[in-house]
Amino acid sequence: MNKQLLNSAVGLLLAAATGMAMGQGLPTARPEEVGLSSARLAAMKTSLQAEVDNGKIPGAIVMIVRNGKLAYSETIGFQDKPAGKALRQDAIFRIYSMTKPLASVGAMMLVEDGKIQLTDPISKYLPEFSRMGVSVAQTDASGVVSYSIVPATRQITVQDLLRHTSGIAYGEITRNPVIRKAYIEAGVYEDKGTDYDHRKGAPALQVSGVAKAPLSTQPGSTWEYGLSVDILGRVVESASGKPLATYLDERLFKPLKMVDTGFQVPAKEIGRIAEPLAIDPATGAPNKVLDVTIAPANASGGAGAVSTASDYLRFAVMLLRGGELDGQRILSPTTISLMTSDHLGSKVVASPSPGELLMGVPGYTFGLGFMVRQGPGIAGVPGSEGEYMWAGAAGTFFWIDPKQNLAVVAMMQAPGPSRPGYRRMIKQMVYAAIEK
């Protein structure tokens, strides 16, 4: 057998083995058996393939579970385009903020254990946060902006961390120069470094550094995307007595058989890492992503994890099933209900709103770790009241729709500004495939 035929045969064997692995623990079905249109799902593949062919994205994986069955699993494009390496179904992705739901579930397991209460001030676990100040902007008559520090009117709670109302900002996003400067001086944010890489300082350094900086808003007043879930990870460590990576591995990843999910890619698996395009086609700027081959100084609960499409699908199906999968009870259905309810209400300011940040559409509030749809209308994408989701800065995306008994995971490494458009496109085309 010549080398080309040998490589082809090996590829077919690997594909067959991977295909079996993708369905491991999840029964499979043809799309029509669960009310989906094969033709319309094929149109989604055609659209994504066109984006690959036009050099807009390197590749993508989309997996759909409906009515408890894996009905769609498609792999398109490249894992490493310059190397000509086709995307494998077991490719490992940097999931960035899709780490947040994992850490949030980890925290809620401790709530169920009685070790944490949502109303607890986080200073109970991290005393450095006991006395916080808030940086307030003032504009004088000539238009000059200055900043002063006022005391926080109340302490940050665990609930604030889970719903992003803590006032703890992201250095990458905040427009407050006082906060950004404080983060840089404390070593918790690197100006012009890799965005959302908060793994370089030990947990104690991260806690002390963030606590030294002022808050951007009064706790509980404003939904602002920031380092809240990174600090939640430190709360989990304090309450559990274990490093976040160890705790999640023992309590979440191993029970759910999420064998490729963690905070570092082992040396023997480096060849499975999915890579972005070197240059973002929308901006012309280099794509800088996390180096997930090195051991992090801390497990970033906000953005540091890696996973595969099949691993994350198991997590999503567990949530869809009310907190249980394959006989492993992770959370109670009542806890899932609490996490996927509106936790912002009418008194919390959200500008931009969660939906506008993630997909460029209104109509969504925020729960405990997830964005939650408030009704069938308003949002410029199809969906159901009560569906919940989140995504990652490098292009990964998932959502769960209990009313449609649907869980979808989409993985790509496309960290540029086009990613909200891909989230909308995939969401629209999946719902267009629902026939009954």
C-alpha positions in Angstrom: 0.0 0.0 0.0 1.5 3.4 -1.0 1.8 6.3 1.5 -1.2 8.2 0.2 -3.5 5.1 0.4 -2.2 4.3 3.8 -2.9 7.8 5.1 -6.4 7.7 3.6 -7.1 4.3 5.3 -5.8 5.6 8.6 -8.0 8.7 8.2 -11.1 6.6 7.6 -10.4 4.5 10.6 -9.9 7.5 12.8 -13.1 9.1 11.5 -15.0 5.9 12.2 -13.6 5.7 15.7 -14.2 9.3 16.4 -17.8 9.0 15.1 -18.4 6.2 17.6 -16.9 8.3 20.4 -19.1 11.3 19.6 -22.2 9.2 20.3 -20.8 7.6 23.4 -23.4 7.9 26.1 -25.8 9.7 23.9 -28.3 7.8 21.7 -28.3 8.9 18.1 -31.1 9.5 15.6 -31.6 10.7 12.1 -32.7 14.4 12.1 -36.2 13.5 10.9 -36.7 11.1 13.8 -36.5 14.1 16.2 -38.4 16.6 14.1 -35.5 18.2 12.2 -35.0 18.7 8.5 -31.9 17.0 7.0 -32.1 19.3 4.0 -32.1 22.5 6.1 -29.3 21.2 8.3 -27.3 20.5 5.1 -27.9 24.2 4.1 -26.2 25.2 7.4 -23.2 23.1 6.5 -23.1 24.7 3.0 -23.1 28.2 4.5 -20.3 27.4 7.0 -18.3 25.7 4.2 -18.6 28.8 2.1 -17.2 30.8 5.0 -14.2 28.4 5.2 -13.7 28.5 1.4 -13.8 32.3 1.5 -11.1 32.4 4.2 -13.4 33.9 6.8 -13.1 31.1 9.4 -10.7 28.1 9.6 -13.4 25.5 10.4 -16.3 24.7 12.6 -18.1 21.8 14.5 -21.8 21.9 15.1 -23.6 19.3 17.2 -27.3 19.1 18.0 -29.2 17.0 20.5 -33.0 17.0 20.3 -35.4 14.9 22.3 -32.5 13.3 24.1 -30.8 12.1 20.9 -27.7 13.3 19.0 -29.2 14.1 15.6 -26.5 16.2 14.0 -22.7 16.3 14.2 -20.8 18.0 11.4 -17.2 18.9 11.1 -16.1 21.5 8.5 -12.8 23.0 7.4 -9.4 23.1 9.0 -7.9 22.5 12.4 -4.8 24.2 11.3 -5.2 25.9 7.9 -1.6 26.8 7.2 -0.6 23.2 7.9 -3.4 21.9 5.7 -4.7 19.9 8.7 -8.4 19.0 8.5 -10.6 19.6 11.5 -11.1 16.5 13.6 -14.3 15.9 15.6 -12.2 15.5 18.7 -10.3 18.8 18.2 -9.6 20.7 21.4 -10.8 24.3 21.5 -10.0 27.3 23.7 -13.5 28.0 25.1 -12.7 31.3 26.8 -15.9 32.5 28.5 -17.7 29.2 28.0 -15.5 28.4 31.1 -17.9 30.6 33.1 -20.9 28.2 33.0 -18.6 25.4 34.2 -17.3 27.5 37.2 -20.9 28.7 37.9 -22.2 25.1 38.0 -19.3 24.3 40.3 -20.2 27.1 42.6 -23.9 26.0 42.7 -22.9 22.5 43.7 -21.3 24.1 46.8 -24.5 26.0 47.3 -26.4 22.7 47.3 -23.7 21.2 49.7 -24.5 24.0 52.1 -21.0 25.4 51.9 -22.0 28.6 50.1 -25.1 30.8 50.1 -25.9 33.2 47.3 -26.4 36.0 49.7 -23.0 35.5 51.4 -20.7 38.5 51.1 -17.6 37.3 49.2 -15.4 38.7 52.0 -16.5 35.7 54.0 -14.2 33.6 51.7 -11.9 36.4 50.4 -11.4 39.0 53.2 -9.6 41.3 50.9 -13.0 42.4 49.5 -14.5 43.5 52.8 -14.0 47.3 52.2 -14.3 48.3 48.5 -14.4 51.6 46.8 -16.2 52.7 43.6 -14.6 54.9 41.0 -17.0 57.6 40.0 -16.6 59.9 37.0 -17.4 63.6 37.1 -17.5 66.0 34.3 -16.9 69.7 35.0 -18.4 72.7 33.0 -15.5 72.6 30.5 -16.0 68.9 29.8 -13.0 67.7 31.7 -13.6 64.3 33.3 -12.1 63.4 36.7 -12.6 60.4 39.0 -13.1 60.1 42.7 -13.4 57.1 44.9 -16.6 56.6 47.1 -17.3 53.8 49.5 -19.3 50.8 48.3 -22.8 51.0 49.7 -22.8 47.3 50.4 -20.6 44.3 50.0 -20.3 42.1 46.9 -22.3 38.9 47.2 -21.8 35.5 45.6 -25.0 36.2 43.6 -23.3 39.4 42.3 -20.4 37.3 41.0 -22.7 34.8 39.3 -24.8 37.5 37.6 -22.1 40.1 36.8 -23.4 42.8 39.1 -20.3 42.9 41.3 -18.8 46.1 39.8 -15.6 44.1 39.1 -14.6 45.1 35.6 -12.5 43.6 32.8 -9.4 45.6 32.0 -10.0 44.7 28.4 -13.4 46.3 28.3 -13.7 49.0 31.0 -13.6 52.7 29.9 -12.5 53.7 33.4 -8.7 54.5 33.2 -8.4 54.5 37.0 -9.5 50.8 37.1 -7.3 49.8 34.2 -4.3 51.6 35.7 -4.9 49.8 39.1 -5.1 46.4 37.4 -1.9 47.0 35.5 0.0 48.1 38.6 -1.3 45.1 40.5 -0.2 42.7 37.8 -3.7 41.4 37.0 -4.0 43.0 33.6 -1.3 43.3 30.9 -1.9 46.3 28.5 -1.4 45.1 24.9 -1.1 41.5 26.1 -3.3 38.6 25.1 -6.9 39.6 25.8 -8.6 37.7 28.6 -5.5 35.9 29.7 -5.9 36.1 33.5 -3.9 32.9 34.3 -0.5 34.4 35.0 -0.7 35.3 38.7 -1.2 32.9 41.5 -4.8 32.9 43.0 -3.7 35.0 46.0 -2.1 37.6 43.8 -5.2 37.8 41.6 -7.5 38.3 44.6 -5.3 40.9 46.2 -4.7 42.7 42.9 -8.4 42.9 41.9 -9.4 43.9 45.5 -7.0 46.8 45.5 -8.6 48.3 42.4 -11.9 50.3 42.7 -15.2 48.9 41.4 -16.7 50.4 38.3 -20.3 50.5 39.8 -22.0 50.0 43.1 -22.5 46.3 43.8 -25.9 45.1 42.6 -26.7 48.2 40.5 -25.3 47.3 37.1 -24.8 44.4 34.8 -21.2 44.7 33.6 -19.2 41.9 32.1 -16.0 41.5 33.9 -13.7 39.4 36.1 -16.6 38.3 38.4 -16.4 34.6 37.5 -12.6 34.6 37.9 -13.2 35.8 41.5 -16.0 33.3 41.8 -13.4 30.6 41.1 -11.4 31.9 44.0 -14.5 31.6 46.2 -15.0 28.0 45.1 -11.4 27.3 46.1 -11.9 28.8 49.5 -15.2 27.0 50.2 -14.1 23.6 48.8 -10.5 23.7 50.0 -9.2 22.6 46.6 -7.8 24.3 43.5 -10.5 25.2 41.0 -9.1 22.8 38.4 -9.0 19.9 40.8 -12.5 20.6 42.2 -14.1 20.9 38.8 -12.3 17.8 37.5 -13.5 15.7 40.5 -17.1 17.1 40.8 -18.0 17.9 37.2 -15.6 16.7 34.4 -15.0 13.1 35.6 -18.7 12.4 36.5 -19.8 13.6 33.1 -16.9 11.9 31.3 -15.7 15.2 29.9 -12.3 13.6 29.3 -10.7 16.4 27.3 -11.9 19.4 29.4 -9.5 21.2 31.7 -7.2 24.1 32.0 -4.2 22.9 30.1 -3.8 20.6 27.1 -1.5 17.7 27.9 1.7 17.4 25.9 0.6 14.2 24.1 -2.6 16.0 22.9 -1.2 19.2 21.6 -1.7 18.0 18.0 -5.4 18.2 18.6 -5.6 21.9 19.4 -7.7 23.9 16.9 -6.0 27.1 15.7 -7.4 30.4 14.5 -6.4 32.0 11.3 -3.1 33.9 11.8 -4.7 37.2 10.6 -8.3 38.2 11.3 -10.0 38.7 7.9 -12.3 41.4 9.2 -9.7 43.6 10.9 -6.4 42.6 9.3 -4.9 42.3 12.8 -3.1 39.3 14.1 -5.2 36.8 16.1 -3.7 36.4 19.6 -5.1 33.5 21.7 -4.2 31.8 24.9 -1.2 29.4 25.0 -3.1 26.4 26.5 0.0 24.2 26.4 1.5 25.8 29.5 0.5 25.2 33.1 -1.4 28.3 34.3 -0.5 30.0 37.6 -4.3 29.9 38.3 -7.2 28.2 36.8 -9.2 31.1 35.3 -12.8 30.4 36.0 -13.7 33.2 33.6 -11.8 32.2 30.4 -9.1 29.6 30.9 -10.6 26.2 30.0 -10.3 24.0 27.0 -12.8 21.4 25.8 -14.1 19.5 22.8 -17.5 19.8 21.2 -18.5 16.4 22.5 -17.4 17.1 26.0 -19.2 20.4 26.2 -22.3 18.8 24.6 -22.4 16.3 27.5 -22.4 19.3 29.9 -25.2 21.0 27.9 -27.3 17.8 27.9 -26.8 17.4 31.6 -28.3 20.9 32.0 -31.1 20.1 29.6 -32.0 17.0 31.5 -32.4 19.0 34.7 -28.9 18.3 36.2 -28.4 14.6 35.5 -26.7 12.5 32.8 -26.0 8.8 32.7 -27.1 8.3 36.3 -24.8 11.1 37.5 -26.7 13.8 39.4 -24.8 17.1 39.2 -27.4 19.6 40.3 -31.1 19.5 41.3 -33.7 20.5 38.7 -34.7 23.3 41.1 -31.2 24.7 41.1 -31.1 24.6 37.3 -34.4 26.5 37.3 -32.9 29.1 39.7 -29.8 29.5 37.5 -31.9 30.1 34.3 -34.3 32.6 35.8 -34.1 36.4 35.5 -31.7 37.7 38.2 -31.5 41.3 36.9 -35.1 42.5 37.2 -36.0 46.1 36.5 -33.6 47.8 39.0 -30.3 46.6 37.5 -29.0 48.7 34.6 -27.7 46.7 31.7 -26.1 48.7 28.8 -25.3 46.9 26.7 -27.6 44.1 27.7 -26.3 40.5 27.7 -27.9 39.8 24.3 -26.5 42.9 22.8 -23.0 42.0 24.0 -23.2 38.3 22.9 -25.2 38.4 19.6 -26.0 42.1 18.9 -29.7 41.6 19.8 -31.9 42.7 22.7 -34.4 40.4 24.5 -32.2 38.7 27.0 -31.5 39.0 30.7 -29.0 37.2 32.8 -29.4 34.4 35.3 -26.6 32.7 37.4 -23.9 31.9 34.8 -26.1 32.1 31.7 -27.8 34.6 29.4 -31.6 33.9 29.5 -34.2 34.7 26.9 -37.2 36.7 28.2 -39.8 36.0 25.5 -40.2 34.7 21.9 -40.1 38.2 20.5 -37.8 41.3 20.7 -34.6 39.5 19.9 -33.6 39.4 16.2 -33.0 35.7 16.2 -35.5 32.8 16.7 -35.7 31.1 20.1 -38.0 30.3 23.0 -38.7 32.0 26.3 -36.4 30.5 28.9 -33.6 29.4 26.6 -30.2 30.0 28.0 -26.7 30.2 26.6 -23.2 31.7 26.5 -20.2 31.9 24.2 -16.4 32.4 24.1 -14.2 35.1 22.8 -12.5 32.7 20.3 -15.8 31.8 18.6 -17.3 28.9 20.6 -21.1 29.0 21.4 -23.8 26.9 23.0 -27.4 27.2 23.9 -30.1 25.1 25.5 -33.8 25.4 24.7 -35.9 23.4 27.2 -39.2 24.2 25.3 -37.8 22.7 22.1 -35.9 20.0 24.1 -32.8 21.2 22.2 -29.1 21.5 23.0 -26.6 22.9 20.5 -22.8 23.3 20.7 -20.9 25.2 18.0 -17.1 25.3 18.1 -14.7 27.4 16.0 -11.6 29.4 16.6 -12.5 32.7 15.1 -11.8 35.4 17.7 -12.5 38.5 15.6 -15.5 40.8 15.6 -17.5 38.7 13.2 -18.3 36.1 15.8 -21.7 37.5 16.9 -22.8 37.2 13.3 -21.8 33.5 13.2 -23.8 32.9 16.4 -26.9 34.5 14.9 -26.4 32.6 11.6 -26.1 29.2 13.3 -29.0 29.9 15.7 -31.2 31.0 12.8 -30.4 27.9 10.7 -30.9 25.4 13.5 -34.3 26.8 14.3 -35.2 26.9 10.6 -34.5 23.1 10.5 -37.2 22.4 13.2 -40.2 20.9 11.5 -42.3 19.7 14.4 
